[in-house]
Amino acid sequence: MKYHLQPNPQWPNNVQSDVLCEKARIMAWTLFPNGVIPYVTCDATRDNGMLSFLFDITEPESCYRGEHRHNGDPCWQDSCVEVFISSPNRGGYYNFECNSNGVALAEFGSQRQNRSQMDTAFYSAFKRELYIRSRAPHLSIIRWTIHIIIPLDLVGIGDAEPVCGNLYKCASNAQIPHYLMAFPIDTPKPDFHRPEFFRDLFNEKIV
């Protein structure tokens, strides 16, 4: 399934810039009130016990940040894509967060607070493949593509069981913070840790 990640109109995602609006028109970025947000798609597939998420991100430099370089770092502060997956058999959900350096943050828990960070073996068990990171200086554009591959058994899901979750893109410490998602989250401020809004990632209408 192919997802186009979208903003929540209640959350801050706008960029006040006529120049960026013109770049948005050129790059077919999504226009938001008085501004632009990154254009993000994700091809999600499920095959042979593996979950595959191929993210393609094109964004203005004002939305980009790539500082963290070690697994376990707070990747959500950078330009970051995220896969959240529910694990009912284990009583919680996993968050896999990856920035444009291929660095990941992986945690498990039943809510935002008191989450357990995964160990080195867990980080080694899921793949991150960074394919492209290019710049178009004359347009102040950055494009990067990352492939996240997660074994079903790593998250405690059987071959015949649904995979529920959500897909995200954010950069909370970028010059222009933004928060995009595959499935809507009905909250007044950004909050990705809301499993009540998870949906079946491989058996849903594309949002």
C-alpha positions, 0 to 999 in steps of 0.5 A: 500500500502507498501512503501519502502522509498528511498534516493534522489541521489542528497542529502547527505545520505551516511555513510563512514564506511566499518563496517556499510556496513557489517551491512547493508549486514546483515540487508538488509539495502539499500546500498548507495555510500560508505555507508548505510542508514536506512531501512524504510517501511510504510504500508499505508491504508485508511478505515472508514474515517481514514488514517493509516501509519505504519512505521517500521524503522531499522537504525544504531546508527549513524543515530539515535537521540531521544532527543525531548519529547514534542509535537511541538518540532522540531522532524525533528532533531531526527530520524523522520518519516513524513506524508505530506498530501495535503488539497486542500479544505483548500488551503495548506498541513499538515505535521505530524512529529513523532520521536521515543518517539512518540512526534509529530510536526503538522503544516499547510500552503501553503509553508515551511515558515509561517506555523501554528502549530496546537493546543492541540485539533488537537494533540489529534485528531490523534493517535501515537502508538509506538510499538517497540524500541529495540537495538542490541548492538553487531551490533549498530542497533536500530529498532522502529515502529510507527503507525500514524492514522489520521482522514480524516475530520481532514485534510479536505478531503472527503471520495470520494476524493484522498489523495495526499502527500508524506512520509519521514524519516529523522534525520537532527541532527543525527551523520549521517543526512539522508533524505528518501522519498516515492515519488521522489523530484527533488531538489538539496538539501533536501526539503520535503516542495515541494507539487508539487511532491506529489502523490496519496498515495493510488492509485500510483505505489509503488516506 
